[in-house]
Amino acid sequence: MAVQILKASEDYLETMLMMQTKHGYVRSVDVAEHLGVTKPSVTYATKRLRENGYIEMDKDGLITLTDAGMQIASKMRRMPAKWSMTSATSPSRPSVTMPGSVWPPPMKQRQPDRN
């Protein structure tokens, strides 16, 4: 029996994979900024994704996709552009942003622990 996953969850996983691939880490605040949702929305979504075994979070709040999460996110990235969430930011398709905004938002460098 196939597992049913919501489109919103697929979008979160796809975004997380994209950030993990590009920057090597994923933070909730960056996911919220990238998807244009509130931080509480990301907190709710990550809780559900963690409970269902799609992601893990370390003590610093960094997100890692599990094998199950990676499988779903990878499948979403392989979909045709007209079906994929990331098609809106594809270089072959113009992107609409607010004047003065930067898309995608720049990732902040993680500061080393000072212990």
C-alpha positions as a LaTeX table, in Angstrom:
\begin{tabular}{lrrr}
\hline
Residue & $x$ (\AA) & $y$ (\AA) & $z$ (\AA) \\
\hline
Met1 & 0.00 & 0.00 & 0.00 \\
Ala2 & 1.42 & 3.39 & $-1.02$ \\
Val3 & 1.81 & 6.11 & 1.59 \\
Gln4 & $-0.26$ & 9.24 & 0.92 \\
Ile5 & 1.55 & 12.53 & 1.53 \\
Leu6 & 0.08 & 16.01 & 1.21 \\
Lys7 & 1.24 & 18.34 & $-1.55$ \\
Ala8 & 2.31 & 20.90 & 1.07 \\
Ser9 & 4.53 & 18.28 & 2.73 \\
Glu10 & 6.04 & 17.45 & $-0.65$ \\
Asp11 & 6.79 & 21.15 & $-1.16$ \\
Tyr12 & 8.52 & 21.36 & 2.22 \\
Leu13 & 10.59 & 18.24 & 1.51 \\
Glu14 & 11.54 & 19.45 & $-1.96$ \\
Thr15 & 12.63 & 22.83 & $-0.57$ \\
Met16 & 14.63 & 21.14 & 2.18 \\
Leu17 & 16.42 & 18.91 & $-0.35$ \\
Met18 & 17.21 & 21.91 & $-2.53$ \\
Met19 & 18.65 & 23.83 & 0.45 \\
Gln20 & 20.56 & 20.83 & 1.75 \\
Thr21 & 22.07 & 20.22 & $-1.68$ \\
Lys22 & 22.98 & 23.87 & $-2.26$ \\
His23 & 24.11 & 24.94 & 1.22 \\
Gly24 & 24.80 & 21.74 & 3.13 \\
Tyr25 & 22.30 & 22.52 & 5.88 \\
Val26 & 18.62 & 23.37 & 6.34 \\
Arg27 & 17.11 & 25.70 & 8.93 \\
Ser28 & 13.40 & 26.23 & 9.57 \\
Val29 & 13.73 & 30.00 & 9.22 \\
Asp30 & 15.22 & 29.61 & 5.73 \\
Val31 & 12.44 & 27.21 & 4.70 \\
Ala32 & 9.85 & 29.76 & 5.86 \\
Glu33 & 11.56 & 32.55 & 3.95 \\
His34 & 11.93 & 30.47 & 0.79 \\
Leu35 & 8.32 & 29.26 & 0.75 \\
Gly36 & 6.87 & 32.58 & 1.90 \\
Val37 & 5.16 & 31.09 & 4.94 \\
Thr38 & 5.27 & 31.94 & 8.63 \\
Lys39 & 7.76 & 30.36 & 11.03 \\
Pro40 & 4.90 & 28.78 & 13.04 \\
Ser41 & 3.69 & 27.11 & 9.84 \\
Val42 & 7.14 & 25.61 & 9.31 \\
Thr43 & 7.27 & 24.51 & 12.95 \\
Tyr44 & 3.94 & 22.71 & 12.54 \\
Ala45 & 5.00 & 21.12 & 9.23 \\
Thr46 & 8.41 & 20.00 & 10.53 \\
Lys47 & 6.76 & 18.45 & 13.58 \\
Arg48 & 4.49 & 16.38 & 11.32 \\
Leu49 & 7.34 & 15.49 & 8.96 \\
Arg50 & 9.49 & 14.40 & 11.92 \\
Glu51 & 6.65 & 12.34 & 13.44 \\
Asn52 & 6.16 & 10.56 & 10.11 \\
Gly53 & 9.86 & 9.81 & 9.73 \\
Tyr54 & 10.66 & 12.11 & 6.80 \\
Ile55 & 13.10 & 14.43 & 8.60 \\
Glu56 & 15.29 & 14.58 & 11.69 \\
Met57 & 16.32 & 17.68 & 13.63 \\
Asp58 & 19.49 & 18.01 & 15.68 \\
Lys59 & 19.84 & 19.90 & 18.96 \\
Asp60 & 20.68 & 23.10 & 17.04 \\
Gly61 & 17.50 & 22.84 & 14.96 \\
Leu62 & 19.21 & 21.85 & 11.73 \\
Ile63 & 17.04 & 19.63 & 9.56 \\
Thr64 & 18.19 & 16.46 & 7.80 \\
Leu65 & 16.07 & 14.46 & 5.39 \\
Thr66 & 15.72 & 10.77 & 6.22 \\
Asp67 & 15.90 & 8.17 & 3.46 \\
Ala68 & 12.08 & 8.26 & 3.20 \\
Gly69 & 12.07 & 12.07 & 3.01 \\
Met70 & 14.89 & 12.07 & 0.48 \\
Gln71 & 13.00 & 9.60 & $-1.71$ \\
Ile72 & 9.89 & 11.81 & $-1.84$ \\
Ala73 & 11.86 & 15.04 & $-2.34$ \\
Ser74 & 13.96 & 13.49 & $-5.11$ \\
Lys75 & 10.82 & 12.27 & $-6.86$ \\
Met76 & 9.39 & 15.81 & $-6.74$ \\
Arg77 & 12.56 & 17.28 & $-8.26$ \\
Arg78 & 12.35 & 14.82 & $-11.16$ \\
Met79 & 8.77 & 15.79 & $-12.06$ \\
Pro80 & 8.12 & 17.85 & $-15.18$ \\
Ala81 & 8.49 & 21.58 & $-14.54$ \\
Lys82 & 4.77 & 22.27 & $-14.94$ \\
Trp83 & 4.06 & 20.01 & $-11.92$ \\
Ser84 & 7.02 & 20.87 & $-9.73$ \\
Met85 & 6.98 & 23.55 & $-7.02$ \\
Thr86 & 10.45 & 24.72 & $-8.05$ \\
Ser87 & 9.32 & 25.46 & $-11.63$ \\
Ala88 & 8.40 & 28.97 & $-10.48$ \\
Thr89 & 12.08 & 29.70 & $-9.88$ \\
Ser90 & 13.36 & 27.90 & $-12.97$ \\
Pro91 & 15.76 & 29.96 & $-15.11$ \\
Ser92 & 13.64 & 29.16 & $-18.17$ \\
Arg93 & 10.56 & 30.71 & $-16.56$ \\
Pro94 & 10.37 & 34.31 & $-15.40$ \\
Ser95 & 9.98 & 34.76 & $-11.67$ \\
Val96 & 7.71 & 37.39 & $-10.15$ \\
Thr97 & 9.07 & 39.03 & $-6.99$ \\
Met98 & 8.29 & 42.12 & $-4.98$ \\
Pro99 & 10.31 & 45.23 & $-5.95$ \\
Gly100 & 13.53 & 45.37 & $-3.97$ \\
Ser101 & 13.36 & 41.71 & $-2.93$ \\
Val102 & 16.06 & 39.16 & $-3.58$ \\
Trp103 & 15.06 & 35.69 & $-4.78$ \\
Pro104 & 16.09 & 33.23 & $-3.67$ \\
Pro105 & 16.88 & 34.85 & $-0.35$ \\
Pro106 & 20.56 & 34.69 & 0.62 \\
Met107 & 21.46 & 31.99 & 3.11 \\
Lys108 & 23.11 & 33.22 & 6.27 \\
Gln109 & 26.41 & 31.66 & 7.23 \\
Arg110 & 26.21 & 29.51 & 10.33 \\
Gln111 & 28.37 & 30.83 & 13.14 \\
Pro112 & 30.67 & 28.34 & 14.92 \\
Asp113 & 29.81 & 27.35 & 18.48 \\
Arg114 & 31.62 & 29.43 & 21.07 \\
Asn115 & 31.95 & 26.88 & 23.86 \\
\hline
\end{tabular}
